[in-house]
Amino acid sequence: MPIVAQSTETTDWVSRFADEVIEESERRAPGKPVVVASGLSPSGPIHLGNLREVMTPHLVADEIRRRGHQVRHLISWDDYDRYRKVPAGVAGVDESWGEHIGKPLTSVPAPKGSAHPNWAEHFKAAMIDALAELGVEFDGISQTAQYTSGVYREQILHAMAHRGDIDAILDQYRTKKAPAKKQQKPVDEAEVEAAEGSGAAAEDDGSSGSAGYFPYKPYCGNCEKDLTTVTSYDDATTELSYTCNACGFSETVRLNEFNRGKLVWKVDWPMRWAYEGVVFEPSGVDHSSPGSSFQVGGQIVGIFGGKQPIGPMYAFVGISGMAKMSSSRGGVPTPGDALKIMEPQLLRWLYARRRPNQSFKIAFDQEIQRLYDEWDKLDAKVTEGAALPGDVAAHSRAVRTAGGELPRTARVLPYRTLASVADITAGHEDQALRILSELDPENPLSALDEARPRYDKAEAWINTQVPADQRTIVRGEPDAELLKSLDEASQQSLRLLLDGLASHWSLDGLTHLVYGVPKVQAGFPADATPKELPAEIKTSQRAFFALLYQLLVSRDTGPRLPTLLLAVGQERVRALLGE
């Protein structure tokens, strides 16, 4: 298995971070496994922006593993966070779910029809499946399990004992006004939430009330909500009293044996850094502001005897072809959605080739075809040994992990060709195999499985992302009226095409033929290059292509003509073109 070059040999951002993380880990915890971390809140669909929270440390952890070091990638499931709002558009969920606001995510029912026991598990499951397909190795930690089993009891008592110190740190930022800063792009509330990454960024910090500051918030023993106020705390006995502002319930508990509550977010996150010994964790773009969870946590972590992780601020991930993603809206594209239409190698490559502070888009529209073309060209260059070192590194991280190669399509055919075939054949696999086997007559495809899973991804893209009015429907009968109205030049162009069909019946042959007809009509060789041709030839080609589309699919555009001709079949093409 090829090893990605060290940072001294490449400009690869992953290698540079791996160097820093290994060095920092040796300084902090010599001889122990390197710990990197991500945090995800399963408060709704976990989208492709959140995936950057995972892919950035995954790629660094994987590079460290390739170098022979032990490493743990922790994914902290913030499933003990409060349920903050009802996401719009989630199937089986309506405004009645508002009655659960304030409860832990694991105490909220799953959307109707779900096979999972609660809200958090429902949305975690889809992400876990996607990460498995992407080859992401991780140790998952449920914060519900950690808190309710008392794992953090000492840390909670320590935080309460040092609440004055924590309050003093937080107070530095409570009245500070954040300076105006350049935004990468306009952001909405949901994007800001997503950018905060781990945990509930909008959660309060336990600000001082009449009884003083407390960094711990109990969930109510009656209604389970966190709309509670701590009214007193005794450091000696650990007796804590609280009142619920939602239902009026109040009680006094001993915090040294009470497990139904959690530290407020800006204290919880740094506590975990110290507890887990996290060396590397990225943070969302909003952490660059004063008072953000990451910046404040860098000071609070010292109270727990730890150090702030190193790690980059990561930029937003956009979507091309779907509504701008938002963690508060249903229908937002998730990693699972992306993996229905693209192979995991392509999705991994999109995250690996851009530095974390560079934004990029994931295509759900026609742009996916261009991305696949770019990927296939890179794949060929790497095979030939002609790719640049940074591109080789990104490619290597896309196709394999330290554990080995990701499963891949055996016979690589252009995504745009597969999409066209899936479009035209409308689910008829025997027809799809016939067309694909004719792409390269000297090396025909013998079974559709050879083109899988890429064929299935392209078919899913056609079926889920291409509007019905853009789907290709081949004419059932020749357009007699149009054929009858053609002038002599148009009739000659069709004759030249029909005369060459049999001898050019392959993808390359038909490409040469359809581009060559206007050249031959103008008195040039069919293989003449653009430099050898007058500019008007392009106009003639466009007119010829539009004529073919009209006669075959009753539109001015459609799938690439060579693929379309193969899909329609010689006999039917001849009939539709008036032979």
ZIRAMO-V101809 format. One record per residue. N is the residue number from 1. RES is the residue in three letters. PHI is phi in whole degrees, 0 to 359 (999 if undefined). OMEGA is omega in radians with two decimals (* if undefined). Layout:
{{N,RES,PHI,OMEGA} {N,RES,PHI,OMEGA}}
This chain:
{{1,MET,999,-3.12} {2,PRO,299,3.09} {3,ILE,259,3.13} {4,VAL,292,-3.08} {5,ALA,300,3.05} {6,GLN,293,-3.04} {7,SER,294,3.11} {8,THR,288,-3.08} {9,GLU,249,-3.05} {10,THR,209,3.10} {11,THR,268,-3.08} {12,ASP,299,-3.07} {13,TRP,294,-3.11} {14,VAL,295,3.14} {15,SER,297,3.14} {16,ARG,297,3.10} {17,PHE,296,3.13} {18,ALA,300,3.08} {19,ASP,303,-3.07} {20,GLU,295,-3.08} {21,VAL,292,3.11} {22,ILE,298,-3.14} {23,GLU,297,-3.12} {24,GLU,292,3.13} {25,SER,295,3.11} {26,GLU,295,3.14} {27,ARG,288,-3.07} {28,ARG,276,-3.03} {29,ALA,218,-3.07} {30,PRO,301,3.09} {31,GLY,83,-3.13} {32,LYS,259,3.10} {33,PRO,301,3.07} {34,VAL,288,-3.13} {35,VAL,245,3.00} {36,VAL,242,-3.00} {37,ALA,216,2.99} {38,SER,224,3.05} {39,GLY,227,-3.14} {40,LEU,227,3.09} {41,SER,257,-3.12} {42,PRO,279,-3.11} {43,SER,275,3.14} {44,GLY,179,3.12} {45,PRO,303,-3.14} {46,ILE,273,-2.90} {47,HIS,267,-3.04} {48,LEU,290,3.01} {49,GLY,290,3.08} {50,ASN,299,-3.13} {51,LEU,300,3.11} {52,ARG,295,3.07} {53,GLU,299,-3.13} {54,VAL,264,-3.03} {55,MET,293,-3.13} {56,THR,299,3.08} {57,PRO,292,3.11} {58,HIS,299,-3.10} {59,LEU,296,3.11} {60,VAL,292,3.12} {61,ALA,299,-3.12} {62,ASP,294,3.08} {63,GLU,297,3.12} {64,ILE,295,3.09} {65,ARG,297,3.14} {66,ARG,300,-3.14} {67,ARG,274,3.04} {68,GLY,94,3.13} {69,HIS,267,3.02} {70,GLN,279,-3.11} {71,VAL,212,3.06} {72,ARG,244,3.01} {73,HIS,255,3.12} {74,LEU,271,2.92} {75,ILE,246,-3.14} {76,SER,272,3.08} {77,TRP,277,-3.11} {78,ASP,280,-3.05} {79,ASP,273,3.04} {80,TYR,260,3.01} {81,ASP,295,3.10} {82,ARG,285,3.00} {83,TYR,284,-2.96} {84,ARG,265,-3.12} {85,LYS,200,3.14} {86,VAL,274,3.13} {87,PRO,292,3.13} {88,ALA,289,2.97} {89,GLY,85,3.11} {90,VAL,285,-3.07} {91,ALA,304,3.08} {92,GLY,79,-3.10} {93,VAL,237,3.07} {94,ASP,228,-3.05} {95,GLU,297,3.12} {96,SER,297,3.10} {97,TRP,293,3.13} {98,GLY,300,3.13} {99,GLU,295,-3.11} {100,HIS,266,-3.11} {101,ILE,302,-3.11} {102,GLY,104,3.10} {103,LYS,276,3.01} {104,PRO,298,-3.12} {105,LEU,302,3.14} {106,THR,280,3.08} {107,SER,257,3.13} {108,VAL,264,3.13} {109,PRO,301,3.06} {110,ALA,291,3.05} {111,PRO,307,-3.09} {112,LYS,303,3.12} {113,GLY,90,-3.12} {114,SER,287,3.10} {115,ALA,271,-3.03} {116,HIS,260,-2.98} {117,PRO,287,-3.12} {118,ASN,204,-3.07} {119,TRP,303,-3.08} {120,ALA,298,-3.10} {121,GLU,295,3.12} {122,HIS,299,-3.08} {123,PHE,277,3.04} {124,LYS,295,-3.01} {125,ALA,302,-3.12} {126,ALA,296,-3.14} {127,MET,291,3.13} {128,ILE,298,3.11} {129,ASP,298,-3.13} {130,ALA,295,-3.13} {131,LEU,294,3.09} {132,ALA,296,3.13} {133,GLU,294,-3.14} {134,LEU,278,3.13} {135,GLY,78,-3.12} {136,VAL,272,3.11} {137,GLU,266,-3.10} {138,PHE,206,2.99} {139,ASP,253,-3.12} {140,GLY,274,3.13} {141,ILE,234,3.08} {142,SER,275,3.13} {143,GLN,289,3.00} {144,THR,299,-3.14} {145,ALA,297,-3.11} {146,GLN,296,-3.08} {147,TYR,289,-3.03} {148,THR,285,3.08} {149,SER,264,3.09} {150,GLY,83,-3.12} {151,VAL,302,-3.06} {152,TYR,263,-3.03} {153,ARG,303,-3.13} {154,GLU,298,-3.12} {155,GLN,292,3.11} {156,ILE,294,3.13} {157,LEU,298,3.12} {158,HIS,295,3.13} {159,ALA,297,3.14} {160,MET,293,3.12} {161,ALA,293,-3.12} {162,HIS,250,-3.07} {163,ARG,296,3.10} {164,GLY,294,3.12} {165,ASP,294,3.13} {166,ILE,296,-3.13} {167,ASP,299,-3.14} {168,ALA,295,3.11} {169,ILE,293,-3.12} {170,LEU,296,-3.08} {171,ASP,292,3.09} {172,GLN,298,-3.02} {173,TYR,249,-3.03} {174,ARG,297,-3.11} {175,THR,255,3.13} {176,LYS,285,3.07} {177,LYS,263,-3.14} {178,ALA,295,3.10} {179,PRO,293,3.11} {180,ALA,298,3.13} {181,LYS,227,-3.11} {182,LYS,288,3.04} {183,GLN,268,3.06} {184,GLN,297,-3.14} {185,LYS,205,3.04} {186,PRO,302,-3.13} {187,VAL,238,3.05} {188,ASP,255,-3.06} {189,GLU,303,-3.09} {190,ALA,294,3.13} {191,GLU,295,3.12} {192,VAL,297,3.09} {193,GLU,300,-3.13} {194,ALA,296,-3.10} {195,ALA,296,3.14} {196,GLU,293,3.03} {197,GLY,71,-3.06} {198,SER,294,2.94} {199,GLY,69,-3.08} {200,ALA,266,-3.03} {201,ALA,298,-3.06} {202,ALA,276,-3.11} {203,GLU,295,3.14} {204,ASP,288,-3.06} {205,ASP,260,-3.12} {206,GLY,80,-3.04} {207,SER,312,-3.04} {208,SER,302,3.00} {209,GLY,251,-3.10} {210,SER,294,-3.13} {211,ALA,269,-3.13} {212,GLY,111,-3.10} {213,TYR,268,3.08} {214,PHE,224,-3.11} {215,PRO,276,-3.08} {216,TYR,238,-3.12} {217,LYS,232,3.08} {218,PRO,282,2.89} {219,TYR,272,-3.05} {220,CYS,299,3.13} {221,GLY,286,3.14} {222,ASN,256,-3.05} {223,CYS,257,3.08} {224,GLU,72,-3.09} {225,LYS,271,-3.12} {226,ASP,265,-3.14} {227,LEU,278,-3.02} {228,THR,245,3.05} {229,THR,233,3.06} {230,VAL,286,-3.08} {231,THR,259,3.08} {232,SER,196,3.08} {233,TYR,210,3.12} {234,ASP,251,-3.09} {235,ASP,298,-3.07} {236,ALA,289,-3.08} {237,THR,263,-3.03} {238,THR,65,3.08} {239,GLU,287,-3.13} {240,LEU,236,3.08} {241,SER,246,3.10} {242,TYR,215,3.05} {243,THR,233,3.10} {244,CYS,269,-3.13} {245,ASN,280,-3.13} {246,ALA,271,-3.05} {247,CYS,244,3.10} {248,GLY,87,-3.13} {249,PHE,295,3.04} {250,SER,218,3.10} {251,GLU,198,3.06} {252,THR,240,-3.09} {253,VAL,230,3.01} {254,ARG,261,-3.05} {255,LEU,293,3.13} {256,ASN,283,3.06} {257,GLU,218,-3.07} {258,PHE,255,-3.04} {259,ASN,234,-3.08} {260,ARG,245,3.13} {261,GLY,177,-3.12} {262,LYS,208,3.02} {263,LEU,292,3.08} {264,VAL,296,-2.92} {265,TRP,305,-3.06} {266,LYS,289,3.03} {267,VAL,256,-3.12} {268,ASP,300,-3.06} {269,TRP,297,3.12} {270,PRO,295,3.06} {271,MET,303,-3.12} {272,ARG,291,3.07} {273,TRP,305,-3.11} {274,ALA,291,-3.09} {275,TYR,297,-3.08} {276,GLU,270,-3.09} {277,GLY,69,-3.08} {278,VAL,290,3.14} {279,VAL,259,-3.06} {280,PHE,222,3.03} {281,GLU,206,3.11} {282,PRO,283,3.12} {283,SER,218,-3.11} {284,GLY,292,-3.01} {285,VAL,300,-3.09} {286,ASP,289,3.12} {287,HIS,288,3.12} {288,SER,284,-3.08} {289,SER,271,3.06} {290,PRO,301,3.13} {291,GLY,85,3.12} {292,SER,291,-3.08} {293,SER,302,-3.08} {294,PHE,290,-3.10} {295,GLN,292,3.13} {296,VAL,296,3.14} {297,GLY,301,3.11} {298,GLY,298,3.08} {299,GLN,269,-3.08} {300,ILE,290,-3.07} {301,VAL,302,3.13} {302,GLY,296,3.11} {303,ILE,297,3.13} {304,PHE,265,3.10} {305,GLY,78,-3.12} {306,GLY,241,3.10} {307,LYS,234,3.10} {308,GLN,293,3.08} {309,PRO,294,2.92} {310,ILE,273,3.14} {311,GLY,159,-3.07} {312,PRO,276,2.92} {313,MET,276,-3.12} {314,TYR,255,-3.07} {315,ALA,270,-3.13} {316,PHE,291,3.01} {317,VAL,249,-3.12} {318,GLY,262,-3.13} {319,ILE,235,3.05} {320,SER,256,3.06} {321,GLY,103,3.05} {322,MET,228,3.11} {323,ALA,303,-3.12} {324,LYS,309,-3.04} {325,MET,290,3.14} {326,SER,208,-3.09} {327,SER,291,3.14} {328,SER,260,-3.11} {329,ARG,244,3.03} {330,GLY,287,3.12} {331,GLY,81,3.10} {332,VAL,292,-3.08} {333,PRO,294,3.13} {334,THR,251,3.03} {335,PRO,305,3.11} {336,GLY,297,3.08} {337,ASP,298,-3.12} {338,ALA,296,-3.10} {339,LEU,286,3.02} {340,LYS,287,-3.05} {341,ILE,246,3.11} {342,MET,216,3.12} {343,GLU,290,-3.11} {344,PRO,302,3.14} {345,GLN,300,-3.12} {346,LEU,293,-3.13} {347,LEU,295,3.08} {348,ARG,299,-3.11} {349,TRP,298,-3.13} {350,LEU,299,3.12} {351,TYR,278,-3.07} {352,ALA,282,-3.00} {353,ARG,278,3.13} {354,ARG,251,3.04} {355,ARG,301,-3.08} {356,PRO,304,-3.10} {357,ASN,276,3.08} {358,GLN,260,3.07} {359,SER,280,3.07} {360,PHE,205,-3.13} {361,LYS,243,3.03} {362,ILE,253,-2.98} {363,ALA,270,2.97} {364,PHE,247,-3.13} {365,ASP,256,-3.10} {366,GLN,301,-3.13} {367,GLU,300,3.13} {368,ILE,299,3.13} {369,GLN,293,3.11} {370,ARG,293,3.11} {371,LEU,299,3.12} {372,TYR,295,3.08} {373,ASP,301,-3.14} {374,GLU,296,3.13} {375,TRP,296,-3.13} {376,ASP,296,3.09} {377,LYS,295,3.10} {378,LEU,296,3.13} {379,ASP,303,3.13} {380,ALA,293,-3.14} {381,LYS,296,3.12} {382,VAL,297,3.11} {383,THR,299,-3.13} {384,GLU,279,-3.08} {385,GLY,75,-3.05} {386,ALA,251,-3.08} {387,ALA,272,3.09} {388,LEU,288,-3.06} {389,PRO,306,3.14} {390,GLY,296,3.12} {391,ASP,290,3.09} {392,VAL,298,-3.13} {393,ALA,297,-3.14} {394,ALA,297,3.11} {395,HIS,297,-3.13} {396,SER,299,-3.14} {397,ARG,290,3.14} {398,ALA,280,-2.99} {399,VAL,267,-3.09} {400,ARG,209,2.97} {401,THR,242,3.10} {402,ALA,301,3.14} {403,GLY,277,3.11} {404,GLY,133,-3.11} {405,GLU,290,2.97} {406,LEU,283,3.08} {407,PRO,304,-3.12} {408,ARG,223,3.11} {409,THR,292,-3.06} {410,ALA,293,-3.10} {411,ARG,247,-3.06} {412,VAL,278,3.06} {413,LEU,242,-3.10} {414,PRO,304,-3.13} {415,TYR,302,-3.11} {416,ARG,295,3.09} {417,THR,291,3.13} {418,LEU,298,3.13} {419,ALA,296,3.12} {420,SER,297,-3.14} {421,VAL,296,3.12} {422,ALA,297,3.13} {423,ASP,295,-3.03} {424,ILE,289,-3.05} {425,THR,275,3.04} {426,ALA,50,3.04} {427,GLY,92,3.12} {428,HIS,275,-3.02} {429,GLU,293,-3.14} {430,ASP,295,3.10} {431,GLN,292,3.12} {432,ALA,298,3.13} {433,LEU,296,3.12} {434,ARG,302,-3.10} {435,ILE,294,-3.09} {436,LEU,295,3.13} {437,SER,289,-3.14} {438,GLU,267,3.14} {439,LEU,299,-3.12} {440,ASP,225,-3.05} {441,PRO,303,-3.13} {442,GLU,282,3.12} {443,ASN,219,-3.00} {444,PRO,291,3.04} {445,LEU,290,-3.08} {446,SER,264,3.13} {447,ALA,208,-3.12} {448,LEU,297,3.14} {449,ASP,300,3.11} {450,GLU,296,-3.11} {451,ALA,266,3.13} {452,ARG,264,0.14} {453,PRO,274,-3.06} {454,ARG,301,3.14} {455,TYR,300,-3.13} {456,ASP,296,3.12} {457,LYS,294,3.14} {458,ALA,295,3.11} {459,GLU,295,3.11} {460,ALA,295,3.11} {461,TRP,297,3.12} {462,ILE,300,-3.03} {463,ASN,284,-3.04} {464,THR,248,-3.02} {465,GLN,244,-3.12} {466,VAL,262,-3.13} {467,PRO,302,-3.08} {468,ALA,304,-3.10} {469,ASP,285,3.07} {470,GLN,254,3.11} {471,ARG,287,-3.07} {472,THR,264,3.07} {473,ILE,238,-3.11} {474,VAL,287,-3.13} {475,ARG,301,3.09} {476,GLY,276,-3.11} {477,GLU,226,3.09} {478,PRO,299,3.06} {479,ASP,276,-3.03} {480,ALA,301,-3.10} {481,GLU,295,3.13} {482,LEU,293,3.14} {483,LEU,301,-3.09} {484,LYS,291,-3.06} {485,SER,273,-3.03} {486,LEU,292,3.06} {487,ASP,281,-3.05} {488,GLU,297,-3.12} {489,ALA,295,3.14} {490,SER,293,3.10} {491,GLN,297,3.13} {492,GLN,295,-3.13} {493,SER,297,3.11} {494,LEU,294,3.14} {495,ARG,295,3.11} {496,LEU,299,3.13} {497,LEU,293,-3.09} {498,LEU,297,3.14} {499,ASP,294,-3.10} {500,GLY,262,-3.04} {501,LEU,303,-3.03} {502,ALA,301,-3.08} {503,SER,279,-3.12} {504,HIS,241,-3.00} {505,TRP,281,3.01} {506,SER,201,-3.11} {507,LEU,299,-3.14} {508,ASP,293,-3.10} {509,GLY,296,-3.13} {510,LEU,291,3.07} {511,THR,299,3.12} {512,HIS,298,-3.07} {513,LEU,292,-3.04} {514,VAL,293,3.08} {515,TYR,283,-3.07} {516,GLY,278,-3.07} {517,VAL,305,3.13} {518,PRO,298,3.12} {519,LYS,293,-3.12} {520,VAL,297,3.12} {521,GLN,300,-3.12} {522,ALA,271,3.09} {523,GLY,91,3.12} {524,PHE,250,3.07} {525,PRO,296,-3.12} {526,ALA,297,-3.12} {527,ASP,262,3.11} {528,ALA,298,-3.13} {529,THR,276,3.14} {530,PRO,307,-3.12} {531,LYS,294,-3.10} {532,GLU,269,-3.00} {533,LEU,243,3.04} {534,PRO,288,-3.06} {535,ALA,299,-3.07} {536,GLU,292,3.09} {537,ILE,300,3.13} {538,LYS,298,3.10} {539,THR,296,3.12} {540,SER,296,3.12} {541,GLN,297,-3.14} {542,ARG,298,3.13} {543,ALA,294,3.13} {544,PHE,295,-3.14} {545,PHE,297,-3.13} {546,ALA,299,3.11} {547,LEU,297,3.13} {548,LEU,299,3.13} {549,TYR,299,3.13} {550,GLN,298,-3.11} {551,LEU,287,-3.08} {552,LEU,265,-3.02} {553,VAL,229,3.08} {554,SER,59,3.07} {555,ARG,219,3.13} {556,ASP,276,-3.14} {557,THR,223,3.14} {558,GLY,172,3.08} {559,PRO,300,3.10} {560,ARG,307,-3.00} {561,LEU,302,3.13} {562,PRO,303,3.12} {563,THR,293,3.13} {564,LEU,299,3.13} {565,LEU,299,3.10} {566,LEU,300,-3.10} {567,ALA,294,-3.12} {568,VAL,291,3.14} {569,GLY,92,-3.03} {570,GLN,303,-3.05} {571,GLU,299,-3.10} {572,ARG,288,3.08} {573,VAL,301,-3.12} {574,ARG,299,-3.13} {575,ALA,292,-3.10} {576,LEU,289,3.12} {577,LEU,267,2.97} {578,GLY,90,3.14} {579,GLU,280,*}}
